């Protein structure tokens, strides 16, 4: 099957195929509609954050009165450098409405969905693992986390694991096909040391023509005669 996949993804798919396994469909997530409230919410929060970070940095360095009244010396200048990372984070937040789709596309281009004659395979370069919200917001501790983890998460689902799939369809025909739902712990630091859980959906997330993809998944039959696998 001919698909304009990045070379690294093609090699990864080939390495995952079993002998004589035949590929019937390969796809990637489609990035169409983004939750604007998330990226614009970050932008709004970034306005006072950045303003205060700039004000503190200039004040700590003695650039503005009444902190230094223009009296600049080396110790104060060095101390003011601690405000630069906060300014950079603020600029990152202000850029979200304009760069969110590009950032999400990077994760989507590193992710592939594969249907063979034996199983469904997810090669996740970050799009499914982080989800749309985390892809747009980054990590709670480090907004650049998704780009430093240059790894694939590979999951394989045989027909016995695809008996109770769930489909979510959108107006444009795209949607999600959920194979499994798992509960992931999220530690919350408080006086009770409580631990909450979030639901992670595992499957083909944000695929175009979701009805056709669902049909092909239901047609997987590992008892068919084997044929050489190829992309």
trRosetta pair geometry for C-beta under 8 A, 3 or more apart (Angstrom, degrees):
i j d omega theta_ij theta_ji phi_ij phi_ji
1 23 5.3 -107 8 110 119 118
1 24 7.6 88 -53 174 140 10
1 25 7.1 159 -124 -112 168 22
1 26 5.5 157 100 9 137 109
1 230 7.4 150 8 103 60 74
1 231 5.8 -65 59 -167 73 45
2 231 7.6 96 -92 142 32 72
3 26 4.9 -128 4 87 158 120
3 27 7.8 -131 -135 -86 152 35
3 231 7.0 -88 32 -180 93 99
5 9 4.5 -107 167 85 116 123
5 10 5.0 142 88 -57 118 87
5 13 7.6 34 114 -5 167 137
5 26 7.0 -60 -50 145 135 136
5 28 7.4 159 -106 -54 89 124
5 112 6.2 22 -130 -93 133 134
5 231 7.5 -79 30 -174 133 140
6 9 4.8 89 64 7 84 104
6 10 7.2 -154 94 -7 43 87
6 109 6.3 82 -28 162 124 95
6 110 7.2 -20 31 -98 147 55
7 10 5.6 -55 -149 36 35 113
7 11 6.3 33 156 -17 68 105
8 11 5.9 -56 -150 37 30 110
8 12 6.3 30 152 -20 64 108
8 110 7.9 -14 86 -132 124 81
9 12 5.5 -56 -147 37 33 112
9 13 6.3 35 155 -20 67 103
9 110 7.1 -171 -70 -149 112 42
9 112 5.1 121 -170 -27 126 135
9 123 6.5 135 -146 111 88 142
9 125 7.6 -70 -88 -44 104 132
10 13 5.8 -52 -148 34 30 111
10 14 6.4 30 154 -17 63 106
10 231 5.6 -165 -146 85 94 174
11 14 5.7 -55 -148 37 32 112
11 15 6.4 30 155 -19 65 108
12 15 5.8 -57 -149 36 31 110
12 16 6.6 28 154 -20 63 108
12 112 7.8 149 80 35 116 131
12 123 5.6 125 119 -150 128 145
12 152 6.0 121 -150 -40 153 173
12 154 7.6 -152 171 -83 114 127
13 16 5.8 -63 -153 34 32 109
13 17 6.9 41 152 -36 65 98
13 23 7.6 39 165 -92 124 141
13 26 7.1 8 -130 -119 160 132
13 112 6.4 -60 -69 100 118 151
13 114 5.9 148 -135 -75 112 147
13 121 7.7 131 -131 101 80 142
13 123 6.5 -96 -76 -26 77 155
13 231 6.0 90 97 -77 134 126
14 17 6.0 -44 -155 12 35 115
14 231 6.5 -77 -68 -18 92 118
16 114 7.7 140 86 51 135 159
16 121 6.1 124 135 -158 146 155
16 123 7.2 -140 -20 -76 156 116
16 154 6.4 -154 -102 -162 135 142
16 156 7.6 -178 -178 -76 119 118
17 21 4.7 -160 -167 66 88 119
17 23 7.3 -69 -100 -51 127 97
17 116 7.2 149 -123 -97 89 150
17 229 4.3 -164 -170 105 142 155
18 21 4.4 90 57 -31 78 127
18 118 7.1 -29 39 50 128 160
18 229 7.5 104 62 -13 51 147
19 226 7.8 25 120 -179 73 146
20 226 3.6 37 145 165 130 125
20 227 6.3 133 -173 65 80 15
20 228 6.0 -61 -121 -89 54 39
20 229 6.7 104 152 -17 12 87
21 116 5.1 8 170 -178 103 147
21 117 6.7 -166 -159 44 64 90
21 118 5.6 -71 -131 13 104 127
21 226 7.3 -51 -73 -146 36 98
21 229 4.1 10 83 -58 64 136
22 116 6.0 140 79 -162 45 85
22 117 4.6 39 57 -9 98 119
22 226 7.5 166 -20 -165 100 55
22 227 4.3 28 -64 73 132 101
22 228 7.0 75 -87 83 84 30
22 229 5.1 -146 -87 -94 30 66
22 230 7.8 -11 -134 20 63 66
23 26 6.2 4 179 -45 129 102
23 114 6.3 -66 -131 -162 103 104
23 115 7.5 101 -161 79 63 50
23 116 5.4 -54 -99 -100 45 80
23 229 5.6 88 -20 -158 81 88
23 230 6.6 -113 26 70 111 39
23 231 6.2 29 33 -94 163 51
24 115 5.1 -58 67 105 99 95
24 116 6.2 138 5 -131 87 24
24 117 6.3 112 -36 -60 116 66
24 216 6.1 -176 118 -167 126 122
25 113 7.9 -13 117 112 95 91
25 114 7.3 160 89 -155 59 40
25 115 4.2 18 51 44 99 112
25 213 7.0 -173 133 -120 156 77
25 216 5.4 45 -4 147 145 166
26 112 6.2 -12 -169 -174 96 112
26 113 7.1 155 -157 83 46 55
26 114 5.3 -5 -106 -105 78 73
26 115 7.8 -148 -67 26 41 68
26 231 6.8 23 -30 -139 157 90
27 112 7.3 148 81 -159 34 65
27 113 4.9 -17 66 60 85 104
27 204 7.4 50 76 -156 121 124
27 207 5.5 66 122 -141 144 108
27 208 7.2 -148 -159 39 133 84
27 213 6.9 -62 12 -102 156 129
28 108 5.9 97 160 166 105 86
28 109 7.0 27 -171 -110 148 36
28 111 6.2 121 -148 88 82 74
28 112 5.7 -45 -89 -105 80 59
28 113 7.0 176 -86 14 28 84
29 107 8.0 -13 55 109 140 84
29 108 4.2 -114 72 -134 104 100
29 111 5.6 20 0 85 110 128
29 113 7.8 103 -51 -19 64 112
29 127 5.0 -160 12 159 153 157
29 128 7.7 -179 -58 -53 137 81
29 205 6.0 -5 -106 92 118 78
29 206 4.3 49 -155 83 95 108
29 207 6.7 -78 -111 -75 49 56
30 108 7.4 111 -84 -161 11 146
30 174 5.6 -109 63 -123 131 144
30 206 5.6 -144 52 152 63 93
30 207 6.7 97 4 -142 98 21
30 208 4.9 73 -27 -47 149 93
31 34 7.2 20 -177 -65 92 95
31 101 6.0 142 144 -156 129 82
31 104 5.0 140 -124 113 141 115
31 105 5.3 -111 26 -79 153 73
31 108 5.4 -130 -35 -27 110 157
31 206 7.1 39 -79 158 47 146
32 172 6.4 -115 149 56 168 161
32 174 6.4 155 7 22 141 158
32 206 7.8 -174 14 -163 90 109
33 170 7.7 -163 25 -175 134 155
34 38 7.7 -104 161 48 90 111
34 39 6.7 24 140 -11 127 130
34 100 5.8 124 -176 118 157 124
34 101 5.8 -116 -38 -81 145 86
34 104 6.9 -180 -102 6 117 158
34 132 7.4 -177 -136 -169 70 119
34 136 7.1 129 -165 -89 114 135
35 38 4.6 61 101 -2 107 110
35 39 7.5 144 93 -4 66 84
35 132 6.7 106 5 135 111 129
35 133 7.5 -8 44 -88 143 74
35 136 7.4 -124 58 -3 95 167
36 39 6.1 -63 -151 45 43 100
36 40 5.5 26 160 -7 79 116
36 97 7.5 43 -153 -128 81 95
37 40 6.2 -62 -134 50 24 101
37 41 5.6 35 160 -31 62 112
38 41 5.7 -56 -146 32 22 114
38 42 6.7 22 154 -17 59 103
38 100 7.8 132 93 -138 101 151
38 133 6.3 -146 -124 -127 152 72
38 136 5.2 74 120 106 132 148
38 137 6.6 -97 175 -52 113 103
39 42 5.8 -51 -153 33 33 111
39 43 6.5 38 147 -23 63 104
39 96 4.3 -165 -156 139 83 104
39 97 4.7 133 136 -88 114 56
39 100 4.3 -75 -98 -49 140 153
39 136 5.7 -98 -71 -173 87 125
40 43 5.1 -45 -147 33 41 119
40 44 6.4 43 154 -21 68 99
40 96 7.8 -153 -61 97 27 110
40 97 5.5 52 -80 -85 68 119
41 44 5.9 -50 -148 33 32 109
41 45 6.5 28 154 -13 63 107
42 45 5.8 -58 -149 41 32 109
42 46 6.0 37 151 -28 66 110
42 93 4.9 -138 161 -154 92 85
42 96 4.5 37 84 23 131 165
42 136 7.7 -164 -13 143 144 97
42 137 6.4 -175 -77 -112 136 83
43 46 5.6 -59 -150 32 28 116
43 47 7.3 42 152 -36 61 91
43 93 6.4 167 -96 151 33 77
43 94 5.8 77 -137 -130 74 42
43 96 5.6 -136 -57 55 83 104
43 97 5.2 -6 -53 -22 142 111
44 47 6.1 -37 -162 5 36 113
45 48 7.3 -64 -170 41 40 92
45 49 6.2 37 145 -18 71 121
45 93 6.3 -91 84 -179 88 143
46 49 5.2 -64 -142 46 38 118
46 50 5.6 35 164 -21 76 109
46 90 5.3 136 -165 -158 88 63
46 91 7.9 150 -177 -61 129 9
46 92 7.7 -148 -121 77 137 55
46 93 2.9 178 -85 107 127 119
46 94 4.6 -153 121 -55 141 67
46 96 7.6 161 -20 6 146 113
47 50 6.4 -58 -145 36 20 102
47 51 6.3 17 158 -16 59 112
47 94 7.2 101 -72 -94 58 100
48 51 5.5 -57 -141 41 34 113
48 52 6.0 31 162 -17 69 107
49 52 6.3 -65 -154 38 22 104
49 53 6.2 20 154 -19 63 112
49 86 7.4 -136 169 175 91 93
49 89 7.3 -81 149 106 133 98
49 90 4.7 -170 111 -105 99 100
49 93 6.4 49 60 44 142 154
50 53 5.6 -55 -143 37 32 112
50 54 6.2 30 158 -17 67 105
50 87 6.5 75 -143 -140 76 59
50 90 3.0 145 -85 168 83 137
50 91 6.6 105 -114 -55 129 53
50 93 7.3 -153 -44 59 107 112
50 94 6.2 0 -34 -39 153 125
51 54 6.1 -56 -148 37 27 107
51 55 6.2 26 154 -18 63 110
52 55 5.5 -56 -144 40 32 113
52 56 6.0 31 158 -20 68 107
53 56 5.9 -54 -143 37 27 109
53 57 6.2 26 157 -19 62 110
53 83 5.6 154 -174 -174 76 96
53 86 3.9 -160 -127 119 126 108
53 87 4.6 -178 129 -73 127 62
53 89 7.8 167 -80 57 164 92
53 90 5.2 -156 28 -23 144 143
54 57 5.9 -57 -146 37 28 110
54 58 6.3 21 160 -12 65 109
54 83 7.7 138 -95 153 21 129
54 87 6.0 88 -72 -109 70 111
54 90 7.8 -107 -31 73 89 161
55 58 6.2 -61 -147 41 25 104
55 59 6.1 21 157 -16 63 114
55 64 7.7 -68 -151 52 64 151
56 59 5.7 -61 -144 42 27 110
56 60 5.9 27 160 -20 67 109
56 83 5.2 179 98 -111 98 136
56 86 7.7 2 62 79 130 147
57 60 5.9 -53 -141 36 26 108
57 61 6.4 16 159 -10 60 112
57 80 5.1 93 -167 -174 64 93
57 83 3.1 -153 -83 92 94 148
57 84 6.7 101 -122 -59 141 54
57 86 7.7 -171 -52 62 112 108
57 87 6.3 -21 -24 -46 153 124
58 61 6.0 -64 -148 43 28 106
58 63 4.3 -81 -167 62 82 121
58 64 4.9 45 135 -3 114 113
58 80 7.3 73 -82 -150 14 134
59 62 7.7 45 179 -67 32 24
59 63 7.3 -85 -68 47 23 78
59 64 5.7 -55 -84 59 64 100
59 67 3.9 114 -167 -11 84 160
59 68 7.3 160 -165 -4 48 96
60 67 7.1 -64 -64 166 24 152
60 76 6.5 -178 153 -171 59 81
60 79 5.3 -125 166 114 113 100
60 80 4.1 160 95 -95 101 77
60 82 7.5 -68 126 49 166 97
60 83 6.3 158 31 -24 137 129
61 68 7.1 -79 107 -4 42 156
61 72 6.4 8 157 -126 82 98
61 76 5.5 122 -146 139 34 93
61 77 5.2 54 -142 -109 94 52
61 79 7.4 -177 -82 73 57 80
61 80 3.2 -11 -60 -46 92 163
62 67 6.2 -134 -105 112 47 94
62 68 2.5 158 -143 -138 75 171
62 69 7.6 -38 -167 41 85 44
62 70 7.0 29 152 144 87 6
62 71 5.2 -81 -178 80 133 59
62 72 4.7 174 86 -93 119 56
62 73 7.0 53 16 15 160 67
62 76 4.7 47 -17 133 115 153
62 77 7.6 -62 30 -61 105 67
62 80 7.8 -112 8 -48 66 135
63 68 6.7 51 -1 55 24 130
63 70 7.2 28 -155 -108 31 46
63 72 6.7 37 -77 -83 62 114
63 80 7.9 80 -11 -124 106 163
64 67 6.4 50 79 33 69 105
64 68 7.2 79 56 41 33 90
65 68 7.2 -115 -91 60 46 47
65 69 4.5 46 -97 -94 96 62
65 70 7.1 -22 -52 -19 87 77
66 69 6.6 7 -148 -59 45 88
68 71 4.8 -136 173 55 88 75
68 72 6.6 71 151 -73 147 54
68 76 6.5 110 -98 174 139 162
72 76 6.5 -135 -149 78 53 123
72 77 6.1 58 -176 -63 96 106
73 76 5.3 84 58 17 75 104
73 77 6.9 -144 95 -10 33 95
74 77 5.6 -60 -143 37 29 113
74 78 6.3 28 161 -19 67 104
75 78 5.9 -56 -149 35 30 108
75 79 6.3 30 154 -19 65 108
76 79 5.6 -54 -147 37 33 113
76 80 6.3 37 154 -25 66 104
77 80 5.8 -52 -151 29 31 113
77 81 7.4 45 148 -34 58 93
78 81 5.8 -41 -167 7 39 117
79 82 6.4 -35 179 6 49 111
80 83 5.8 -40 -177 19 60 114
81 84 5.5 -23 -167 -5 57 118
82 85 7.4 -43 -176 22 45 100
83 86 5.4 -61 -163 43 56 113
83 87 6.1 60 142 -26 81 102
84 87 5.5 -53 -149 33 36 113
84 88 6.4 37 154 -21 68 103
85 88 5.5 -53 -149 35 35 113
85 89 6.5 36 153 -18 67 102
86 89 5.7 -48 -147 36 35 112
86 90 6.4 40 150 -21 63 105
87 90 5.5 -56 -153 36 33 116
87 91 6.5 33 151 -19 66 102
88 91 5.7 -50 -148 35 33 110
88 92 6.5 39 150 -22 63 102
89 92 5.4 -50 -151 32 34 117
89 93 6.6 35 151 -19 65 102
89 143 7.0 139 -135 5 85 132
90 93 5.7 -52 -150 34 34 110
90 94 6.4 31 153 -17 66 106
91 94 5.6 -54 -146 38 34 112
91 95 6.3 33 154 -22 66 109
92 95 5.9 -62 -151 35 29 110
92 96 7.4 55 150 -51 60 85
92 143 5.6 133 145 90 149 158
93 96 6.0 -23 -163 -17 38 116
95 98 5.7 -79 -168 54 62 102
95 99 4.9 15 148 8 100 124
96 99 6.5 -79 -123 53 23 85
96 100 5.2 45 179 -61 69 102
96 136 6.8 75 -161 178 112 87
96 137 7.9 16 -127 -98 140 51
97 100 6.5 -19 -122 -6 18 117
99 102 5.2 -61 -162 46 62 115
99 103 5.7 65 141 -28 85 104
100 103 5.8 -59 -150 36 29 111
100 104 6.3 24 156 -15 66 108
100 136 4.9 20 -148 -133 111 96
101 104 5.7 -55 -145 39 32 109
101 105 6.2 38 153 -24 65 105
102 105 5.6 -52 -148 33 31 115
102 106 6.9 40 152 -27 61 98
103 106 5.8 -48 -160 22 34 114
103 107 7.3 26 148 -10 62 100
103 135 6.5 161 124 163 100 85
103 136 7.0 127 84 -109 128 46
103 146 8.0 95 177 75 103 140
104 107 5.8 -54 -158 37 40 108
104 108 6.3 40 146 -20 70 107
104 127 7.5 79 -170 -121 73 91
104 132 6.9 18 -125 -135 131 72
104 135 5.0 85 -106 136 80 132
104 136 6.6 -7 -63 -71 110 77
105 108 5.3 -54 -143 39 37 114
105 109 6.1 38 158 -23 69 104
106 109 6.0 -53 -148 33 27 109
106 110 6.9 15 154 -9 59 109
106 147 7.5 1 127 -99 147 96
107 110 6.0 -67 -154 41 33 105
107 111 6.5 24 152 -18 67 117
107 125 6.3 -178 -161 99 56 89
107 126 4.1 -105 -138 93 100 106
107 127 4.1 142 137 -73 102 71
107 130 6.7 -89 -137 43 154 124
107 135 5.3 -96 11 -129 158 127
107 146 6.4 -40 -84 172 118 137
108 111 5.7 -70 -148 39 34 110
108 127 4.9 82 -85 -91 52 142
108 206 7.7 -73 -114 94 118 132
109 125 7.6 -54 89 69 50 148
110 125 2.5 -122 130 116 100 158
110 126 5.9 37 79 20 127 99
110 127 7.2 163 66 -22 80 96
110 152 7.7 -143 162 -93 97 85
111 122 7.8 -15 -167 -174 95 81
111 123 6.6 168 -153 96 48 66
111 124 5.2 8 -124 -132 102 48
111 125 4.7 -130 -60 29 64 86
111 126 6.8 -119 -56 46 108 56
111 127 4.1 -79 -16 22 155 122
111 128 6.3 138 -141 -9 143 91
112 122 8.0 163 87 -158 51 41
112 123 4.6 6 55 58 90 111
112 125 8.0 56 -4 -13 72 105
113 120 7.4 -13 -173 -173 90 95
113 121 7.4 154 -161 83 44 58
113 122 6.1 -14 -109 -107 71 65
113 123 7.7 -156 -73 28 28 74
113 204 4.6 57 -126 -118 153 103
113 207 6.4 -45 30 -92 158 127
113 213 7.8 25 120 -153 143 135
114 120 7.1 156 86 -160 57 49
114 121 4.1 -10 62 59 107 104
114 122 7.9 -159 26 -69 77 25
114 123 7.0 46 -8 -6 112 105
115 120 5.4 -17 -104 -107 70 78
115 121 7.8 -167 -73 22 27 74
115 213 7.4 -178 -36 -155 141 77
115 216 5.1 77 137 131 167 119
115 217 6.1 -112 -117 -83 128 64
115 220 6.8 -124 -167 -77 96 109
116 119 5.8 13 53 50 103 63
116 120 7.8 -172 23 -83 70 31
116 121 7.0 38 -6 -7 106 112
116 220 7.6 61 81 -128 52 107
116 229 6.7 -15 -134 -118 124 121
117 220 6.8 150 -170 -144 29 69
117 221 6.9 -40 -175 63 80 62
117 222 7.0 123 132 -105 74 44
117 224 5.5 -92 -180 59 126 129
117 226 7.8 168 82 -121 141 51
117 227 7.2 92 -6 34 154 98
118 158 6.9 -39 156 -122 78 83
118 220 6.8 33 148 -171 6 106
118 222 4.4 63 -130 -108 74 93
119 156 5.4 25 148 -175 146 92
119 157 5.9 157 -171 78 94 45
119 158 4.8 -51 -103 -92 106 53
119 159 7.4 -113 -99 -30 60 61
119 220 6.6 95 -82 -165 18 145
119 222 7.4 32 -45 -78 73 112
120 156 7.5 155 82 -157 47 49
120 157 4.6 -15 61 62 93 104
120 162 6.4 103 10 -82 125 138
120 179 7.2 -167 83 -82 137 139
120 204 7.4 -87 -179 -44 131 110
120 217 5.7 6 -68 -125 134 100
120 220 6.9 -101 -40 -60 84 154
121 154 7.0 -10 -172 -166 98 88
121 155 7.2 164 -154 86 52 49
121 156 5.2 -13 -105 -105 80 73
121 157 7.5 -168 -75 22 36 72
122 128 6.4 -26 -179 23 133 164
122 153 7.6 -10 114 105 102 83
122 154 7.0 168 87 -149 61 41
122 155 4.6 4 51 54 106 95
122 156 7.9 -150 25 -69 68 35
122 157 7.8 46 -9 -7 97 106
122 202 7.3 -138 11 -177 165 86
122 203 7.4 -163 -71 -163 138 14
122 204 7.1 -153 -93 -79 102 60
123 152 5.5 -19 -171 -165 82 126
123 153 8.0 152 -160 75 36 45
123 154 5.4 -2 -108 -105 66 84
124 127 6.4 -129 -152 49 83 74
124 128 4.4 -83 -124 44 130 110
124 129 5.2 130 142 -31 132 97
124 152 6.5 134 68 -163 48 66
124 153 4.4 -23 65 62 109 93
124 154 7.3 -169 21 -75 75 36
124 155 7.4 20 -5 8 114 99
125 152 5.7 -35 -87 -103 65 76
126 129 5.5 -70 -136 47 34 111
126 130 5.4 7 179 0 77 116
126 135 7.1 116 141 -101 98 103
126 146 5.1 98 -163 -162 137 104
126 149 7.1 136 -93 84 111 104
127 130 7.1 -70 -141 44 11 90
127 135 6.8 16 -128 -80 51 146
127 205 6.8 -171 130 76 102 120
127 206 7.7 -104 163 46 126 126
128 131 7.2 21 -171 -71 30 54
128 153 7.6 -121 75 71 106 121
128 202 7.1 76 168 -130 128 57
128 203 7.9 -175 -137 57 134 38
128 205 5.1 150 -104 17 91 132
129 153 5.4 115 -74 17 126 144
130 134 3.9 -129 177 94 88 119
130 135 4.9 118 105 -60 123 75
130 146 5.5 -19 -60 -97 161 120
131 134 5.1 79 59 21 86 99
131 135 6.5 -150 92 -11 38 93
131 200 7.6 -124 -55 -131 124 84
132 135 5.6 -60 -143 38 27 113
132 136 6.3 18 161 -14 64 109
132 206 8.0 110 -66 -47 114 140
133 136 6.1 -65 -153 39 26 103
133 137 6.0 -9 163 10 66 116
134 137 6.1 -69 -129 56 31 90
134 138 7.0 -39 -178 136 63 5
134 139 7.0 29 -160 -84 101 50
134 146 7.4 137 136 -61 95 121
135 146 6.4 65 -120 -76 63 167
137 143 7.1 -101 157 -123 48 91
138 142 6.7 -110 159 112 117 46
138 143 3.1 111 65 -147 169 56
138 144 6.4 -5 -139 -35 133 26
138 145 6.0 125 -174 26 85 90
138 146 6.6 -125 -126 1 65 101
139 142 4.7 16 64 57 122 65
139 143 6.5 -147 41 -84 64 26
139 145 3.8 46 -15 5 128 144
139 146 7.5 170 -34 -30 90 74
141 145 7.5 73 70 -54 83 131
142 145 4.5 109 89 -52 103 93
144 147 5.4 -55 -176 41 77 109
144 148 6.3 73 129 -25 89 104
145 148 6.0 -68 -150 34 34 107
145 149 6.6 16 165 -10 72 110
146 149 6.5 -68 -148 39 30 101
147 150 7.9 11 173 -66 43 82
155 202 6.7 -48 99 -175 170 125
157 161 4.4 -124 -157 91 84 124
157 162 5.5 102 146 -58 116 98
157 179 5.3 -90 -103 -153 162 152
158 161 5.5 88 56 14 62 102
158 162 7.4 -139 105 -4 31 100
158 222 6.9 -5 -155 -45 99 143
159 162 5.5 -72 -142 43 38 108
159 163 7.4 68 160 -59 66 78
159 220 5.2 -166 -79 99 98 111
159 221 7.4 47 -68 -99 149 34
159 222 6.3 -133 -4 -10 120 105
160 163 6.6 -14 -162 -28 35 112
161 179 6.6 34 140 -179 96 114
161 180 7.5 -35 178 -54 103 112
162 165 5.5 -1 -166 -44 71 115
162 179 6.3 -52 -105 -130 72 99
162 217 6.0 -141 -173 167 142 106
162 218 7.7 -156 136 -91 119 50
162 220 6.9 60 58 44 155 136
165 177 5.7 3 176 -180 125 91
165 178 6.4 155 -165 77 69 53
165 179 5.7 -29 -110 -101 92 51
165 203 7.1 120 -145 -124 100 137
165 214 7.2 -178 109 -137 137 93
165 217 6.7 26 -12 122 171 144
166 177 7.5 157 80 -160 44 46
166 178 4.2 -14 62 57 96 110
166 203 8.0 -134 57 -39 76 166
167 175 6.2 50 180 130 83 139
167 176 7.2 165 -155 87 45 55
167 177 5.5 -14 -103 -106 75 70
167 178 7.5 -158 -72 18 26 78
167 210 6.3 139 -160 149 108 121
167 211 8.0 70 -169 -92 152 54
167 214 5.5 -10 -90 -90 135 144
168 175 4.9 -172 96 -169 60 102
168 176 4.3 14 48 48 109 95
168 177 7.9 -150 26 -68 69 31
168 178 7.1 57 -10 -20 101 107
168 210 7.8 -80 77 -178 49 166
169 173 7.2 -27 -165 -144 99 29
169 174 7.8 154 -152 91 58 30
169 175 4.1 -57 -105 -71 43 152
169 210 5.4 -161 -105 69 82 136
169 211 7.1 31 -107 -55 133 85
170 173 7.2 -38 74 34 73 18
170 174 5.3 -11 46 70 116 75
170 175 5.3 177 -1 -79 78 77
170 210 8.0 100 20 -2 75 138
173 208 6.7 36 106 -167 99 66
173 209 5.7 0 149 -90 116 45
173 210 6.7 178 161 15 58 82
173 211 7.2 -69 -159 4 86 101
174 206 6.3 15 163 -162 122 56
174 207 6.4 -178 -155 89 81 35
174 208 4.9 -46 -97 -105 93 47
174 209 7.3 -10 -92 -10 54 32
174 210 5.9 93 -170 -32 30 104
175 206 7.6 -128 133 -110 9 30
175 207 6.8 -30 67 56 52 74
175 210 3.5 -40 49 -34 103 166
176 201 6.9 36 165 135 143 142
176 203 6.3 97 174 88 87 120
176 204 6.8 171 -156 92 52 60
176 205 5.0 0 -121 -125 103 55
176 206 6.4 -1 -78 -41 82 44
176 207 7.3 118 -103 14 35 84
176 210 7.2 -14 14 -124 17 140
177 203 4.9 -139 99 163 61 127
177 204 4.4 21 47 50 103 101
177 207 6.8 -19 2 26 101 131
177 210 6.3 173 -47 -160 94 100
177 213 6.2 -133 -24 111 143 114
177 214 5.6 179 -103 -87 128 85
177 217 6.6 159 169 -11 156 160
178 181 6.5 17 174 -57 127 89
178 201 4.9 -65 -122 -166 114 109
178 202 7.1 89 -156 64 70 43
178 203 4.3 -152 -120 -3 29 150
179 202 5.5 -60 61 104 96 85
179 203 4.2 157 -3 -91 79 91
179 204 8.0 84 -28 -5 101 70
180 201 7.8 160 88 -156 48 46
180 202 4.5 -5 62 56 90 115
180 203 7.1 162 25 -52 57 88
181 199 5.5 -4 -175 -171 108 106
181 200 7.1 159 -156 78 57 45
181 201 5.5 -22 -104 -102 81 63
181 202 7.2 -170 -82 17 30 80
182 199 7.4 148 76 -154 35 56
182 200 5.1 -20 64 60 87 97
182 202 6.5 38 -1 -17 105 119
183 197 4.3 11 -178 175 104 135
183 198 7.4 149 -154 71 58 29
183 199 6.1 -35 -97 -97 62 60
183 200 7.7 168 -96 16 13 81
184 197 6.4 147 70 -157 35 76
184 198 5.5 -26 62 62 92 81
184 199 7.8 151 17 -108 81 11
184 200 5.2 49 -14 -18 120 120
185 195 5.3 -8 -161 172 110 116
185 196 7.5 136 -156 84 58 35
185 197 5.6 -45 -98 -98 47 78
186 195 7.2 156 72 -168 43 67
186 196 5.1 -26 64 78 98 85
186 197 6.6 157 12 -106 83 22
186 198 5.5 54 -27 -12 127 104
187 195 5.5 -32 -108 -116 59 89
188 194 5.5 -12 65 80 111 85
188 195 6.8 174 22 -104 78 34
188 196 5.9 41 -15 5 122 102
189 193 7.5 -9 -133 -111 45 58
190 193 6.9 -149 65 -54 60 27
190 194 6.1 -7 51 23 114 95
201 205 7.1 119 103 -88 108 112
204 207 4.8 0 151 -30 111 135
204 210 7.9 164 104 -129 117 87
204 213 6.2 -125 108 152 161 143
207 210 5.5 118 80 -94 94 77
207 213 5.3 6 122 -12 146 168
209 212 4.4 -6 149 28 110 117
209 213 6.3 123 103 -20 78 91
210 213 5.5 -57 -146 40 38 112
210 214 6.1 43 155 -24 69 104
211 214 5.8 -54 -150 34 30 112
211 215 6.6 32 151 -21 63 104
212 215 5.6 -51 -151 31 34 114
212 216 6.7 31 153 -16 65 103
213 216 5.8 -54 -151 36 34 109
213 217 6.5 37 151 -22 65 104
214 217 5.7 -54 -151 33 33 113
214 218 6.5 28 154 -15 66 107
215 218 5.9 -61 -152 39 31 108
215 219 6.4 26 152 -19 65 111
216 219 5.6 -59 -147 37 34 112
216 220 7.6 62 150 -48 60 79
217 220 6.1 -24 -169 -16 40 112
221 224 5.0 88 97 -30 102 101
